[in-house]
Structures are given as C-alpha cells and as structure tokens.
C-alpha cells in the first residue's frame, strides 16, 4: 500500500470520527443545559471549584472566593474556600462550632439556606449566640477532614467540632486523575458514567454495598487511617479545649432495613471505646419507606432539602448538649 493511500484511509476514518465526536459533544451540552446527571455535575465541580493542596494528606480543597452552579444550585466559597460566610479569625462572644465532613456536609445539590448547617446555626442562635463554620468538601475522608481542620480550621479556635461521618470516610485519600482535562468534555464524563452503571448491573458482585462493607474488613488500611485521624482529632480536642462530637449520616438507598448497620456499629463502638460522643442517625430514618423522596435527584442519593431538615431536627439536641440549654438525646 502506498503512503498516499494509507493517508487517504486514515483521513476517511478519522475525519468522520472527529466530526461525530464534535457534534455529539455539542448535542450533549445542549441536552445537559436542561438535564442534570450526577457524574457530569461532579466532574464540573472538580474543574470549577477544586484545586490541588500542597498537603498530600488533603489532596484537594476548594478554590477560595469562587462560585459555580452545580446540580442546579449555587455554591460560593469564602476566602478560605469554605461554603460559608466570611468569619473573622478572632472569636467574639458567640459560641463557635465547626463542622467537618464531605459533600453531604457541604450541602451538595441543596441551596445554602436549606443545608442542615444553616438550619442548625439559625436554631441554635435563637437560643444562645452561635455561629457555625462549615468545612465540608466533596470527596473528603476522615484523614482529609482532620488535616483541613489543622491547616485552615484550628485558627478559628472553635468551642466545638462536629465531624459528620459517612460510610465512605474509610476510603483512601483520592489520587489526582492523570487526565484531568478529559473532564472538560461532557461526552467523556457522560458515557463513562453510563458504562460504569452498565458494568455494575452486569457484575456478579453486590456493587457499592460490597465495596463499602469491604472498607471495614479486618486489616483495611482506609479504616485504620480513619481511626488514627479520629484519635488525633480527639487529642487535639484535649490540647485546644474544644468539645468533639461525631454524627454518623446514613447512606440513603435503604433506610428501613439499613444496609450498613454492621459498619455503623463498628464505627460507633470504636468511638465510644475512645470516649468520643457519637450519634448514629440511621435509626432515626428507619420509617422512611421511600428513600428516593430524600434524594437530590433520581441518580443522586445525596440528601435533599427535606433530608437536611430532618438531619437538623435529629441532630440539634446532640450538638446543643454542651451549652447546658438542650436536653441530652
């Protein structure tokens, strides 16, 4: 075959393919302008609001003083990269509480005024002057939450720190993608997510249930690191004089016969053995027979505004105990 013929064949193959991909990208962008998919929105979140941290134990944090509309709601960060108002470092006469957590604590898919952090701040402030600083960042685990607190949170000298623990907090610190630029292309993210869903349906394994359960097996490195982070946070609470509490947030797929009761028991047993007050919210949701009514969208089981209200209702006494105003749960 001559070189010219070879080039002609390549031209006939790759030019139509390139045109197809460009057209597909344009059509998909138009479609996604009025339809939301979790994986696409998470990819946009990483590109718009996340930046690398110089601390490898954090991995990433939010871009300071930035804004993006994700899952249909605005997420705006302050000068420290928190989804919160600007607070002076020097503490005034208000009781200062700090929330640590992942995308659930961030309030993914929920307007800021509807998040449990905002609702709890308003309700506690009506009883005694209170401010809550929200350090929740998507895709964080306990190790990252601890180190973000050390790097950016401790300077605010909180009276209380509440860590909102989720079942995937025992995951290892996520590694940066080797191809971050691919996230700019909707066609890549969209079809990759569809392929993952198809693979999960065809797999003989139990998917995310087996994956999450595996995080807590004997010898799991991620759970060992989470335990070490919780103990370090406990030590910091003694040294710096703040009250430390942990709230276990449920995974919202199956609530009546809760899927991860065993794993929650492992976490609560560890915390109680180390004298860290803990509240497991999963039993509070046991009467929710239609969990989808608590989801942000049909393909995103993050808690919606109603779920955030319930989390605030079920958590307020536990958080307010140390003020002497609220009865113990």
C-alpha positions in Angstrom: 0.0 0.0 0.0 1.4 3.4 -1.0 1.9 6.1 1.6 -0.7 8.3 -0.2 -3.3 5.5 0.0 -2.6 5.0 3.7 -3.1 8.7 4.4 -6.4 8.6 2.5 -7.7 5.7 4.6 -6.7 7.5 7.8 -8.4 10.6 6.5 -11.6 8.7 5.7 -11.6 7.1 9.2 -10.6 9.9 11.5 -12.2 12.9 9.9 -15.8 11.5 10.2 -15.0 10.2 13.7 -13.8 13.6 14.7 -16.9 15.3 13.3 -19.1 12.8 15.0 -17.4 13.4 18.4 -17.6 17.2 18.0 -21.3 17.0 17.0 -22.0 14.6 19.9 -20.3 17.0 22.3 -22.4 19.9 21.1 -25.6 18.0 21.2 -24.9 16.6 24.7 -24.0 20.1 26.0 -27.4 21.4 24.7 -29.1 18.4 26.3 -27.3 18.8 29.6 -28.2 22.5 29.8 -31.7 21.4 30.8 -30.9 17.9 32.3 -28.6 17.1 35.1 -26.6 13.9 35.7 -24.6 13.3 38.9 -21.3 12.2 37.3 -21.3 15.2 34.9 -22.0 17.6 37.7 -19.3 16.1 39.9 -16.9 16.5 37.1 -17.8 20.1 36.7 -17.4 20.6 40.4 -13.9 19.3 40.3 -13.0 21.6 37.4 -14.7 24.7 38.7 -14.1 24.7 42.5 -11.3 22.2 43.4 -7.6 23.0 43.4 -4.7 20.8 44.5 -3.5 21.2 48.0 0.2 21.3 48.8 -0.6 18.9 51.7 -0.7 15.4 50.3 -2.9 14.4 53.3 -5.6 16.8 52.0 -5.2 16.2 48.2 -7.6 18.9 47.2 -9.5 21.8 48.6 -11.9 24.5 47.4 -10.8 27.4 45.2 -11.1 30.5 47.5 -13.7 33.2 46.7 -15.2 31.3 43.8 -18.7 30.4 42.6 -20.3 27.7 40.4 -23.8 26.5 39.8 -23.8 22.7 40.3 -26.8 20.4 40.4 -28.9 23.5 39.8 -27.8 25.4 42.9 -25.1 28.0 43.6 -22.0 27.0 45.6 -20.0 30.0 46.6 -16.8 29.8 48.7 -15.3 32.3 51.0 -11.6 33.4 51.3 -10.7 30.2 53.0 -12.5 28.0 50.4 -15.4 27.2 52.7 -19.0 27.2 51.6 -19.9 29.7 54.2 -19.9 33.4 55.1 -16.7 35.2 55.9 -15.9 34.9 59.6 -13.1 36.8 61.5 -10.4 34.6 62.8 -10.7 36.3 66.2 -13.7 34.8 68.1 -16.2 37.2 69.5 -18.9 36.4 72.2 -20.7 33.8 70.1 -20.3 30.1 70.7 -18.3 28.9 67.7 -19.0 25.5 66.2 -17.1 23.9 63.3 -18.5 21.2 61.0 -16.2 18.8 59.3 -17.4 16.5 56.6 -17.7 15.6 52.9 -20.2 16.5 50.2 -23.2 15.8 52.5 -21.9 18.4 54.9 -21.1 20.7 52.1 -24.8 20.5 51.1 -24.4 19.1 47.6 -27.4 19.8 45.5 -29.1 22.0 48.2 -29.3 25.8 48.5 -27.1 27.0 51.3 -30.1 28.3 53.2 -31.6 24.8 53.2 -28.5 22.9 54.4 -28.6 21.4 57.9 -25.6 23.6 58.8 -27.5 26.7 58.1 -30.7 25.5 59.7 -28.8 24.4 62.9 -27.0 27.7 63.1 -30.3 29.6 62.9 -32.0 27.4 65.5 -29.1 27.3 68.0 -28.5 31.1 67.6 -32.1 31.7 68.6 -31.3 30.0 72.0 -27.8 31.3 72.5 -25.5 33.4 70.3 -23.9 30.8 68.0 -22.0 30.7 64.7 -21.2 27.5 62.7 -18.3 27.4 60.2 -18.8 24.7 57.6 -15.6 23.0 56.3 -17.5 20.3 54.3 -15.8 19.5 51.0 -16.8 16.9 48.4 -14.9 13.6 48.1 -13.3 14.0 51.5 -12.5 11.2 54.0 -11.7 11.5 57.7 -7.9 11.9 57.1 -8.6 14.9 54.8 -11.1 16.4 57.2 -8.6 16.2 60.1 -5.9 17.8 58.0 -8.1 20.5 56.6 -9.0 21.4 60.2 -5.4 21.6 61.2 -4.4 23.6 58.1 -7.4 26.0 57.9 -9.9 25.4 60.7 -8.0 25.4 64.0 -7.0 29.1 63.8 -10.7 29.9 64.3 -10.5 28.5 67.9 -13.8 26.6 67.9 -15.7 25.8 71.1 -17.0 22.6 69.5 -16.1 20.5 66.5 -18.6 18.1 64.9 -17.4 15.6 62.4 -20.2 14.2 60.1 -19.1 10.7 59.3 -20.3 8.9 56.1 -19.8 5.3 55.2 -17.2 6.1 52.6 -15.0 8.0 55.0 -12.8 5.0 55.3 -11.7 5.3 51.7 -8.1 6.2 51.0 -7.2 9.8 50.1 -8.2 10.1 46.4 -5.4 10.5 43.9 -5.5 13.2 41.2 -6.5 12.0 37.8 -3.7 11.5 35.3 -6.0 13.0 32.6 -7.8 15.9 34.3 -8.5 17.7 31.0 -10.9 15.0 29.9 -13.4 16.3 32.5 -13.9 19.3 30.2 -15.7 17.0 27.7 -19.3 16.1 28.5 -19.3 13.2 26.1 -16.4 11.5 28.1 -18.0 12.0 31.5 -21.5 11.1 30.4 -20.7 7.9 28.6 -18.1 6.8 31.2 -20.8 7.1 33.8 -23.2 5.1 31.7 -20.6 2.4 31.2 -19.9 2.2 34.9 -23.7 1.8 35.6 -23.9 -1.0 33.0 -20.9 -2.8 34.4 -22.5 -2.6 37.9 -25.7 -4.2 36.6 -23.9 -7.0 34.8 -21.5 -7.7 37.6 -21.9 -10.7 39.9 -20.8 -8.6 42.9 -23.1 -6.5 45.0 -21.6 -3.2 43.7 -21.4 -0.3 46.1 -22.8 -2.4 49.1 -19.9 -4.9 48.9 -17.4 -2.1 48.2 -18.5 0.0 51.3 -18.6 -3.1 53.5 -15.1 -4.1 52.4 -13.8 -0.8 53.7 -14.4 -2.1 57.3 -12.9 -5.6 57.0 -10.2 -6.5 59.4 -6.9 -5.1 58.2 -8.4 -2.4 55.9 -5.9 0.4 55.5 -8.5 3.0 54.9 -10.4 2.3 58.2 -7.1 2.1 60.1 -6.3 5.6 58.8 -9.8 6.9 59.7 -9.3 5.5 63.3 -5.9 7.2 63.5 -7.4 10.5 62.3 -10.3 10.3 64.8 -7.9 9.7 67.6 -5.7 12.6 66.5 -8.7 14.8 66.5 -9.6 13.6 70.0 -6.0 14.5 71.1 -6.4 18.0 69.5 -9.7 18.5 71.4 -7.8 17.9 74.7 -4.9 20.2 73.8 -7.0 23.0 72.3 -10.0 22.7 74.6 -12.9 22.1 72.2 -15.7 19.7 72.5 -15.5 16.9 69.9 -18.6 15.0 68.6 -19.3 12.7 65.7 -22.6 12.3 63.8 -23.0 9.3 61.5 -25.0 10.2 58.5 -26.9 7.4 56.8 -26.5 6.1 53.2 -29.8 6.9 51.7 -30.6 3.9 49.5 -32.2 1.6 52.0 -33.3 3.0 55.3 -36.0 0.7 56.8 -33.7 -2.3 56.9 -30.5 -0.3 56.9 -27.8 -1.7 54.6 -24.8 -0.7 56.7 -25.9 -1.3 60.3 -22.9 -3.6 60.9 -20.5 -1.0 59.6 -22.1 1.8 61.7 -21.8 -0.4 64.7 -18.1 -0.8 64.1 -17.6 2.9 63.9 -19.8 3.7 67.0 -18.1 1.0 69.0 -14.7 2.5 68.2 -15.8 6.0 69.1 -17.4 5.0 72.4 -14.4 2.9 73.4 -12.4 6.1 73.0 -14.9 8.3 74.8 -15.9 10.3 71.7 -19.6 11.2 71.9 -21.4 9.8 68.8 -24.9 10.0 67.3 -25.9 7.4 64.7 -28.7 9.0 62.6 -29.5 5.8 60.6 -32.1 4.6 63.1 -33.8 8.0 63.0 -34.7 7.4 59.4 -36.0 3.8 59.8 -39.6 4.8 58.9 -38.6 6.3 55.5 -40.0 3.6 53.2 -39.5 5.7 50.0 -35.8 6.8 50.3 -35.9 8.4 46.8 -38.0 11.2 48.3 -34.9 12.2 50.3 -32.6 12.3 47.2 -31.3 15.3 45.3 -32.3 13.6 42.1 -33.1 10.1 40.8 -29.5 9.4 40.0 -28.1 11.2 43.1 -28.7 9.9 46.6 -27.3 12.9 48.3 -29.8 14.3 50.9 -32.2 16.9 49.5 -33.7 19.9 51.4 -36.2 17.7 53.2 -33.5 15.3 54.3 -31.4 18.2 55.5 -34.3 19.5 57.6 -34.6 16.0 59.2 -30.9 15.8 59.9 -31.1 19.2 61.6 -34.1 18.0 63.7 -32.4 14.8 64.7 -29.0 16.4 65.5 -29.8 19.7 67.3 -30.1 18.2 70.8 -26.8 16.3 70.4 -24.9 19.3 69.3 -26.6 21.6 71.8 -25.9 19.4 74.9 -22.7 21.2 75.9 -24.4 24.6 76.1 -26.5 23.4 79.1 -29.6 24.6 77.3 -30.7 21.4 75.5 -31.7 18.1 76.9 -29.5 15.1 76.1 -30.7 12.8 73.3 
